[in-house]
C-alpha cells in the first residue's frame, strides 16, 4: 500500500512526466510549492515506490518515470473528478449553422479530437442494424463491366464494380434495378440477403428472361460484406511523440492502421463508458507501447459506436477522458437530431 506522501509524490511524477517526457528527479519535486518534503525524503520515498513497481529508473538519468502499473494506478485512483466533466462545447458549435449528414458529423468529430489532443483518433461507426438502403443505381462502364451504387439513409455511398457476362441482356439488368429500387427502399442493410432470396428472386423470375445468370451476378454485386465504417483523424500525430523515434515501432503502428479489420476487432467489443487500456493491456502487439482510451456514442434508438484516442502511455489522461466524455455526449445529441430528421 502507498502512503499519502507516496501517493502525492507519484502523482507529481506522473503529471510532470506527461508534460515534459523527461525523467523526474527528487530535487525538482522538492522545489514545488505544494511539496513540503526535502529532496532526501523524496528520494527515499521514490525508491520505495519503485520497489512496489509504480516507478522505473532510466539508464540515462537519476530521475524516475512511471511504469505501466504506475499509470494504471494514476488513472484508477489519482485523476480528479474535475478532469472528468461531461459538459463542454467541442463539436456542437460547429453543427449549429448547417445540416450535416451522419458521416460528416463523425468525420468532423474524429478530426477535432486529433487536433485538440495531438493523438490519433479513431471512430467506429455503429453496427448496421438500423442502416437502410435508400437508392440503387447501376452504371454500365463498358460492354462487360458495370458499377453498382448503393446509397443509405446515413448518407453513405458505396460503389461496387462487377463484370457483366456477354450473355446477360442489358435490358434485364435495367429491369432488375427497377425491381430493387421498388422492393428495397428503406430496407435495413442486414435484411437485404433475406429479401433478395425471397421477394426479389420471385419478382425477377416473373420479369427477367435470363433469370439465373443475371440474378447471380447482381446478387454478388449487392450482397458482398458490409464493413463497419472507420473514421480516422491524425494518423501521423504519433510521429510528434518522442517515445516513437524507433522506426520499428512506427512501422508496426502504421501497418496496423492500414488493416481496418484489425482496428475494428480492437474496438468493436469495448464496454460502454470510458475504457483505458495501457501498454501490455492492449491485445494487439503493434500498440503494446501505447495507451488506448475509448468511449461509446449512441445513434437513434440504441445503436452504439465507439470513439477512441490512441497515443503514448505518457498520455494526458485527464484531458483525454474529459474530451471523450464531452464528444461522445455531443455526438449522441447531434446524431439523435440527425436520426429524427431521417426517420
Sine and cosine of phi, psi and omega as CSV:
sin_phi,cos_phi,sin_psi,cos_psi,sin_omega,cos_omega
0.00,0.00,0.65,-0.76,0.04,-1.00
-1.00,0.03,0.65,-0.76,0.07,-1.00
-0.98,0.22,0.19,-0.98,0.02,-1.00
-0.86,0.51,-0.65,0.76,0.00,-1.00
-0.91,0.42,-0.66,0.75,0.01,-1.00
-0.92,0.39,-0.59,0.80,0.04,-1.00
-0.89,0.46,-0.67,0.74,0.01,-1.00
-0.89,0.45,-0.70,0.71,0.00,-1.00
-0.90,0.43,-0.67,0.74,0.04,-1.00
-0.87,0.49,-0.70,0.72,-0.01,-1.00
-0.89,0.45,-0.67,0.74,0.02,-1.00
-0.89,0.46,-0.68,0.74,-0.02,-1.00
-0.90,0.43,-0.70,0.71,-0.01,-1.00
-0.90,0.43,-0.72,0.69,-0.01,-1.00
-0.87,0.50,-0.71,0.71,-0.02,-1.00
-0.92,0.39,-0.65,0.76,-0.02,-1.00
-0.93,0.36,-0.60,0.80,0.07,-1.00
-0.86,0.50,-0.64,0.76,-0.05,-1.00
-0.97,0.24,-0.65,0.76,-0.18,-0.98
-0.97,-0.25,-0.41,0.91,-0.11,-0.99
0.91,0.40,0.27,0.96,0.04,-1.00
-0.91,-0.42,0.60,-0.80,0.05,-1.00
-0.80,0.59,0.54,-0.84,-0.09,-1.00
-0.96,-0.29,0.79,-0.61,-0.02,-1.00
-0.97,-0.23,0.27,-0.96,-0.05,-1.00
-0.90,0.44,-0.60,0.80,-0.02,-1.00
-0.90,0.44,-0.68,0.74,0.02,-1.00
-0.89,0.45,-0.62,0.79,0.01,-1.00
-0.92,0.39,-0.67,0.75,-0.07,-1.00
-0.90,0.43,-0.37,0.93,-0.01,-1.00
-0.99,0.15,-0.14,0.99,-0.02,-1.00
-0.97,0.26,0.64,-0.77,-0.10,-0.99
-0.86,0.51,-0.61,0.79,-0.08,-1.00
-1.00,0.03,0.12,0.99,0.02,-1.00
-0.95,-0.30,0.93,-0.37,-0.08,-1.00
-1.00,-0.05,0.22,0.98,-0.11,-0.99
-0.97,-0.23,0.46,-0.89,0.04,-1.00
-0.97,0.26,0.30,-0.95,0.02,-1.00
-0.88,0.47,-0.60,0.80,0.00,-1.00
-0.91,0.42,-0.68,0.73,0.03,-1.00
-0.89,0.46,-0.71,0.71,-0.01,-1.00
-0.89,0.45,-0.64,0.77,0.00,-1.00
-0.87,0.50,-0.69,0.73,0.03,-1.00
-0.90,0.43,-0.67,0.74,0.01,-1.00
-0.91,0.41,-0.63,0.78,0.02,-1.00
-0.88,0.47,-0.61,0.79,0.03,-1.00
-0.90,0.44,-0.65,0.76,0.04,-1.00
-0.92,0.40,-0.67,0.74,0.00,-1.00
-0.90,0.44,-0.64,0.77,0.05,-1.00
-0.89,0.45,-0.65,0.76,0.00,-1.00
-0.88,0.47,-0.52,0.86,0.02,-1.00
-0.99,0.11,-0.05,1.00,0.14,-0.99
1.00,-0.09,0.13,0.99,-0.06,-1.00
-1.00,-0.03,-0.28,0.96,0.02,-1.00
-0.77,-0.63,0.36,-0.93,0.08,-1.00
-0.75,-0.67,0.49,-0.87,0.04,-1.00
-0.97,-0.26,0.75,-0.66,0.04,-1.00
-1.00,0.08,0.35,-0.94,-0.02,-1.00
-0.95,0.30,-0.46,0.89,-0.15,-0.99
-1.00,-0.05,-0.02,1.00,-0.10,-0.99
-0.49,-0.87,0.41,-0.91,0.08,-1.00
-0.99,0.12,-0.13,0.99,0.01,-1.00
-0.97,0.24,0.09,-1.00,0.00,-1.00
-0.87,-0.49,0.39,-0.92,0.10,-0.99
-0.78,-0.63,0.41,-0.91,0.01,-1.00
-0.93,0.37,0.60,-0.80,0.17,-0.99
-1.00,0.04,0.09,-1.00,0.08,-1.00
-0.86,0.51,-0.65,0.76,0.04,-1.00
-0.89,0.46,-0.62,0.78,0.03,-1.00
-0.90,0.43,-0.69,0.72,0.06,-1.00
-0.88,0.47,-0.67,0.74,-0.02,-1.00
-0.88,0.47,-0.70,0.72,0.02,-1.00
-0.90,0.43,-0.65,0.76,0.02,-1.00
-0.86,0.51,-0.74,0.68,-0.02,-1.00
-0.91,0.40,-0.67,0.75,-0.10,-1.00
-0.98,0.21,-0.47,0.88,-0.17,-0.98
-0.78,-0.63,-0.36,0.93,-0.17,-0.98
-0.93,-0.36,-0.12,0.99,0.05,-1.00
-0.98,0.19,0.81,-0.58,-0.06,-1.00
-0.96,0.28,0.47,-0.88,0.04,-1.00
-0.83,0.55,-0.47,0.88,0.00,-1.00
-0.88,0.47,-0.42,0.91,0.01,-1.00
-0.99,0.14,-0.01,1.00,-0.08,-1.00
-0.85,-0.52,0.49,0.87,0.00,-1.00
-0.87,0.49,0.53,-0.85,-0.04,-1.00
-0.97,-0.26,0.10,1.00,-0.05,-1.00
-0.92,-0.39,0.57,-0.82,0.01,-1.00
0.09,-1.00,-0.13,-0.99,-0.02,-1.00
-0.55,-0.83,0.95,0.32,-0.11,-0.99
-1.00,-0.01,-0.76,0.65,0.00,-1.00
-0.89,-0.46,-0.34,0.94,-0.14,-0.99
-0.88,0.47,-0.56,0.83,-0.01,-1.00
-0.91,0.42,-0.43,0.90,-0.01,-1.00
-0.99,0.16,-0.25,0.97,-0.07,-1.00
-0.99,-0.14,-0.11,0.99,-0.12,-0.99
-0.94,0.35,-0.59,0.81,-0.20,-0.98
-1.00,-0.08,0.07,1.00,-0.02,-1.00
-0.37,-0.93,0.27,-0.96,0.05,-1.00
-1.00,-0.08,0.77,-0.64,-0.04,-1.00
-0.86,-0.52,0.57,-0.82,0.12,-0.99
-0.97,0.23,0.28,-0.96,-0.02,-1.00
-0.78,0.62,-0.77,0.63,-0.09,-1.00
-0.91,0.42,-0.55,0.84,0.03,-1.00
-0.91,0.41,-0.66,0.75,0.01,-1.00
-0.89,0.46,-0.70,0.71,-0.05,-1.00
-0.94,0.34,-0.71,0.70,0.00,-1.00
-0.90,0.44,-0.64,0.77,0.04,-1.00
-0.87,0.49,-0.66,0.75,0.01,-1.00
-0.90,0.43,-0.66,0.75,0.02,-1.00
-0.89,0.46,-0.68,0.74,-0.03,-1.00
-0.93,0.37,-0.65,0.76,0.01,-1.00
-0.90,0.43,-0.69,0.73,0.01,-1.00
-0.87,0.49,-0.69,0.73,-0.01,-1.00
-0.92,0.39,-0.59,0.81,0.01,-1.00
-0.94,0.35,-0.62,0.78,-0.05,-1.00
-0.97,0.25,-0.40,0.92,-0.10,-1.00
-0.93,-0.38,-0.36,0.93,-0.14,-0.99
0.91,0.41,0.37,0.93,0.11,-0.99
-0.94,-0.34,0.01,-1.00,0.05,-1.00
-1.00,-0.05,0.82,-0.57,0.02,-1.00
-0.98,-0.21,0.62,-0.79,0.03,-1.00
-0.72,-0.69,0.78,-0.62,0.07,-1.00
-0.85,-0.53,0.82,-0.57,0.01,-1.00
-0.99,-0.11,0.86,-0.51,0.00,-1.00
-0.89,0.45,0.39,-0.92,0.01,-1.00
-0.88,0.47,0.36,-0.93,0.14,-0.99
-0.85,0.52,0.31,-0.95,-0.16,-0.99
-1.00,-0.03,0.37,0.93,-0.06,-1.00
-0.87,0.49,-0.58,0.81,-0.04,-1.00
-0.96,-0.27,-0.05,1.00,0.01,-1.00
-0.95,0.32,0.80,-0.60,-0.09,-1.00
-0.88,-0.48,0.50,-0.87,0.03,-1.00
-0.99,0.17,0.78,-0.63,0.01,-1.00
-0.98,-0.19,-0.65,0.76,-0.09,-1.00
-0.42,-0.91,0.54,-0.84,0.07,-1.00
-0.84,-0.54,0.72,-0.70,0.09,-1.00
-0.76,-0.65,0.50,-0.87,0.07,-1.00
-0.78,-0.63,0.86,-0.50,-0.02,-1.00
-0.91,-0.42,0.85,-0.52,0.02,-1.00
-0.99,0.12,0.85,-0.53,-0.02,-1.00
-1.00,-0.02,-0.53,0.85,0.02,-1.00
-0.39,-0.92,-0.11,-0.99,0.00,-1.00
-0.90,0.44,-0.38,0.92,-0.11,-0.99
-0.83,-0.55,0.00,1.00,0.00,-1.00
-0.73,-0.68,0.50,-0.86,0.03,-1.00
-0.53,-0.85,0.27,-0.96,0.06,-1.00
-0.85,-0.53,0.80,-0.59,0.11,-0.99
-1.00,-0.05,0.76,-0.65,0.00,-1.00
-0.90,-0.44,0.83,-0.56,0.02,-1.00
-0.92,-0.39,0.78,-0.63,0.05,-1.00
-0.90,-0.44,0.79,-0.61,-0.03,-1.00
-0.96,-0.28,0.15,-0.99,0.01,-1.00
-0.94,0.33,-0.17,0.98,0.06,-1.00
-1.00,0.05,-0.03,1.00,-0.06,-1.00
1.00,0.03,0.01,1.00,0.00,-1.00
-0.97,0.25,0.73,-0.68,0.05,-1.00
-0.88,-0.47,0.82,-0.57,-0.03,-1.00
-0.86,-0.52,0.71,-0.70,0.00,-1.00
-0.94,-0.35,0.74,-0.67,0.03,-1.00
-0.73,-0.68,0.89,-0.45,0.01,-1.00
-1.00,0.09,0.57,-0.82,0.08,-1.00
-0.46,-0.89,0.32,-0.95,-0.02,-1.00
-1.00,-0.01,0.57,-0.82,0.06,-1.00
-0.94,-0.35,0.90,-0.43,0.04,-1.00
-0.91,0.41,0.50,-0.87,-0.07,-1.00
-0.86,0.52,-0.48,0.88,-0.07,-1.00
-0.97,0.26,-0.26,0.96,-0.05,-1.00
-0.99,0.16,0.79,-0.62,-0.02,-1.00
-0.98,0.20,0.82,-0.57,0.02,-1.00
-0.82,0.58,-0.56,0.83,0.01,-1.00
-0.92,0.39,-0.51,0.86,0.08,-1.00
-0.91,0.42,-0.67,0.75,0.02,-1.00
-0.88,0.47,-0.66,0.75,0.01,-1.00
-0.89,0.45,-0.67,0.74,0.05,-1.00
-0.88,0.48,-0.64,0.76,-0.04,-1.00
-0.91,0.41,-0.64,0.77,0.02,-1.00
-0.90,0.44,-0.65,0.76,0.05,-1.00
-0.88,0.47,-0.65,0.76,0.04,-1.00
-0.90,0.43,-0.68,0.74,-0.01,-1.00
-0.88,0.47,-0.70,0.72,-0.01,-1.00
-0.92,0.40,-0.52,0.86,0.02,-1.00
-0.96,0.29,-0.70,0.71,-0.15,-0.99
-1.00,-0.07,-0.33,0.94,-0.11,-0.99
-0.96,-0.28,-0.03,1.00,0.01,-1.00
-0.87,0.48,0.80,-0.60,0.01,-1.00
0.93,0.37,0.29,0.96,0.07,-1.00
-1.00,0.06,0.76,-0.65,0.06,-1.00
-0.83,0.56,0.66,-0.75,-0.04,-1.00
-0.80,0.60,-0.65,0.76,-0.08,-1.00
-0.95,0.32,-0.18,0.98,0.03,-1.00
-0.98,-0.17,0.03,1.00,-0.06,-1.00
-0.85,0.53,-0.72,0.70,-0.07,-1.00
-0.88,0.47,-0.69,0.73,0.01,-1.00
-0.86,0.51,-0.70,0.71,-0.04,-1.00
-0.96,0.29,-0.58,0.82,0.08,-1.00
-0.85,0.53,-0.70,0.72,-0.09,-1.00
-0.97,0.23,-0.22,0.98,-0.04,-1.00
-0.89,-0.45,-0.99,0.12,-0.11,-0.99
-0.89,0.46,-0.74,0.67,-0.06,-1.00
-0.89,0.45,-0.70,0.71,0.00,-1.00
-0.87,0.49,-0.68,0.74,-0.01,-1.00
-0.90,0.44,-0.68,0.73,-0.02,-1.00
-0.93,0.36,-0.64,0.77,-0.03,-1.00
-0.92,0.39,-0.55,0.84,0.06,-1.00
-0.88,0.48,-0.52,0.86,-0.04,-1.00
-0.98,0.18,-0.58,0.82,-0.19,-0.98
-0.92,-0.40,-0.19,0.98,-0.06,-1.00
-0.93,-0.36,0.78,-0.63,-0.10,-1.00
-0.92,0.40,-0.86,0.50,-0.02,-1.00
-1.00,-0.06,0.94,0.35,-0.17,-0.98
-0.87,0.50,-0.79,0.61,-0.16,-0.99
-0.84,0.54,-0.77,0.64,-0.07,-1.00
-0.93,0.37,-0.74,0.67,-0.03,-1.00
-0.90,0.44,-0.67,0.74,-0.04,-1.00
-0.88,0.47,-0.69,0.73,-0.02,-1.00
-0.88,0.47,-0.68,0.73,-0.03,-1.00
-0.94,0.34,-0.65,0.76,0.00,-1.00
-0.93,0.36,-0.63,0.78,0.02,-1.00
-0.89,0.45,-0.65,0.76,0.01,-1.00
-0.89,0.45,-0.58,0.81,-0.03,-1.00
-0.95,0.30,-0.62,0.78,-0.13,-0.99
-1.00,-0.10,-0.29,0.96,-0.08,-1.00
-0.93,-0.38,0.44,0.90,0.11,-0.99
-0.95,0.33,0.20,-0.98,-0.05,-1.00
-0.84,0.54,0.62,-0.79,0.04,-1.00
-0.98,-0.22,0.98,-0.20,-0.06,-1.00
-0.93,0.37,0.51,-0.86,0.15,-0.99
-0.97,0.26,0.78,-0.63,-0.14,-0.99
-0.96,0.28,0.70,-0.72,0.05,-1.00
-0.93,-0.37,0.66,-0.76,0.07,-1.00
-0.83,-0.56,0.81,-0.59,-0.10,-1.00
-0.81,-0.59,0.68,-0.73,0.06,-1.00
-0.78,-0.62,0.63,-0.77,0.11,-0.99
0.92,0.40,0.66,0.76,-0.01,-1.00
-0.86,0.51,-0.58,0.82,-0.05,-1.00
-0.99,0.10,-0.06,1.00,-0.02,-1.00
-0.86,0.51,-0.47,0.88,-0.05,-1.00
-0.88,0.48,-0.41,0.91,-0.01,-1.00
-0.93,0.37,-0.29,0.96,0.01,-1.00
-0.99,0.14,-0.21,0.98,-0.08,-1.00
-1.00,0.03,0.78,-0.62,-0.06,-1.00
-0.89,0.46,-0.40,0.92,0.01,-1.00
-0.90,0.44,-0.36,0.93,-0.17,-0.99
-0.93,-0.36,0.69,0.72,0.16,-0.99
-0.98,0.19,-0.23,0.97,0.01,-1.00
-0.95,0.30,0.89,-0.47,-0.07,-1.00
-0.88,0.48,-0.62,0.78,-0.03,-1.00
-0.91,0.42,-0.65,0.76,0.04,-1.00
-0.88,0.47,-0.69,0.72,-0.02,-1.00
-0.92,0.40,-0.64,0.77,0.01,-1.00
-0.88,0.48,-0.70,0.71,0.00,-1.00
-0.89,0.46,-0.66,0.76,0.00,-1.00
-0.89,0.46,-0.76,0.65,-0.04,-1.00
-0.93,0.36,-0.52,0.85,0.09,-1.00
-0.89,0.46,-0.69,0.72,0.03,-1.00
-0.90,0.44,-0.66,0.75,-0.05,-1.00
-0.91,0.41,-0.33,0.94,0.06,-1.00
-1.00,0.08,-0.13,0.99,-0.01,-1.00
-0.96,-0.27,1.00,-0.03,-0.09,-1.00
-0.86,0.51,-0.62,0.78,-0.03,-1.00
-0.88,0.48,-0.60,0.80,-0.01,-1.00
-0.93,0.37,-0.64,0.76,0.02,-1.00
-0.93,0.38,-0.67,0.75,0.01,-1.00
-0.87,0.49,-0.71,0.71,-0.01,-1.00
-0.91,0.41,-0.50,0.87,0.02,-1.00
-0.93,0.37,-0.60,0.80,-0.12,-0.99
-0.98,-0.20,-0.32,0.95,-0.22,-0.98
-0.90,0.43,-0.56,0.83,-0.13,-0.99
-0.94,-0.34,0.41,0.91,0.05,-1.00
-0.95,0.32,0.52,-0.86,0.00,-1.00
-0.94,0.33,0.31,-0.95,0.05,-1.00
-0.93,0.38,0.37,-0.93,-0.01,-1.00
0.99,0.12,-0.23,-0.97,-0.01,-1.00
-0.99,0.11,0.75,-0.66,0.07,-1.00
-0.77,-0.64,0.72,-0.70,-0.02,-1.00
-0.85,-0.53,0.86,-0.51,0.09,-1.00
-0.91,-0.41,0.80,-0.60,-0.12,-0.99
-0.88,-0.48,0.82,-0.57,0.13,-0.99
0.84,0.54,-0.86,-0.52,-0.09,-1.00
-0.94,0.33,-0.11,0.99,0.12,-0.99
-0.93,0.38,-0.39,0.92,0.03,-1.00
-0.96,0.27,0.68,-0.73,-0.08,-1.00
-0.97,0.24,-0.48,0.88,-0.07,-1.00
-1.00,0.06,0.79,-0.61,-0.07,-1.00
-0.85,0.53,-0.57,0.82,-0.08,-1.00
-0.90,0.43,-0.31,0.95,-0.02,-1.00
-0.85,-0.53,0.51,0.86,0.06,-1.00
-0.93,0.36,-0.29,0.96,0.04,-1.00
-0.97,-0.26,0.26,0.96,-0.06,-1.00
-0.90,-0.44,0.23,-0.97,0.27,-0.96
-0.92,-0.39,0.63,-0.77,0.00,-1.00
-0.83,-0.55,0.86,-0.52,0.01,-1.00
-0.89,-0.46,0.79,-0.61,-0.06,-1.00
-0.82,-0.58,0.43,-0.90,0.13,-0.99
-0.58,-0.81,0.29,-0.96,0.00,-1.00
-0.94,-0.34,0.42,-0.91,0.15,-0.99
-0.74,-0.67,0.23,-0.97,-0.14,-0.99
-0.84,-0.55,0.58,-0.82,0.07,-1.00
-0.86,-0.52,0.86,-0.52,0.10,-0.99
0.88,0.48,-0.81,-0.58,-0.14,-0.99
-1.00,0.00,0.45,0.89,0.14,-0.99
0.76,-0.65,-0.11,0.99,0.07,-1.00
-0.89,0.46,0.67,-0.74,-0.02,-1.00
-0.91,-0.41,0.66,-0.75,0.17,-0.99
-0.87,-0.50,0.06,-1.00,-0.06,-1.00
-0.80,-0.60,0.70,-0.71,0.13,-0.99
-0.95,-0.33,0.69,-0.73,-0.01,-1.00
-0.65,-0.76,0.53,-0.85,0.18,-0.98
-0.83,-0.56,0.76,-0.66,-0.07,-1.00
-0.88,-0.48,0.82,-0.57,-0.02,-1.00
-0.41,-0.91,-0.15,-0.99,0.00,-1.00
-0.93,0.35,0.30,-0.95,0.10,-1.00
-0.87,0.49,-0.43,0.90,0.08,-1.00
-0.99,0.15,0.81,0.58,-0.08,-1.00
-1.00,-0.03,0.50,-0.87,0.07,-1.00
-0.98,0.21,0.99,0.16,-0.15,-0.99
-0.87,0.50,-0.69,0.72,-0.02,-1.00
-0.85,0.52,-0.76,0.65,-0.04,-1.00
-0.90,0.44,-0.71,0.70,-0.07,-1.00
-0.92,0.39,-0.70,0.71,0.00,-1.00
-0.89,0.46,-0.67,0.74,0.04,-1.00
-0.88,0.47,-0.74,0.67,-0.01,-1.00
-0.88,0.48,-0.69,0.72,-0.02,-1.00
-0.90,0.44,-0.63,0.78,0.07,-1.00
-0.88,0.48,-0.71,0.70,-0.02,-1.00
-0.90,0.43,-0.77,0.64,-0.09,-1.00
-0.92,0.39,-0.61,0.79,0.02,-1.00
-0.89,0.45,-0.63,0.78,0.04,-1.00
-0.94,0.35,-0.66,0.75,0.00,-1.00
-0.93,0.37,-0.62,0.78,0.06,-1.00
-0.90,0.43,-0.67,0.74,0.02,-1.00
-0.87,0.50,-0.70,0.72,0.02,-1.00
-0.90,0.43,-0.72,0.69,-0.04,-1.00
-0.90,0.43,-0.66,0.75,-0.02,-1.00
-0.96,0.28,-0.45,0.89,0.10,-1.00
-0.90,0.44,-0.70,0.71,0.02,-1.00
-0.91,0.42,-0.66,0.75,0.03,-1.00
-0.88,0.47,-0.68,0.73,-0.05,-1.00
-0.89,0.46,-0.69,0.72,-0.01,-1.00
-0.91,0.41,-0.59,0.80,0.02,-1.00
-0.94,0.35,-0.35,0.94,-0.06,-1.00
-0.95,-0.31,0.11,0.99,0.01,-1.00
-0.93,0.36,0.00,0.00,0.00,0.00
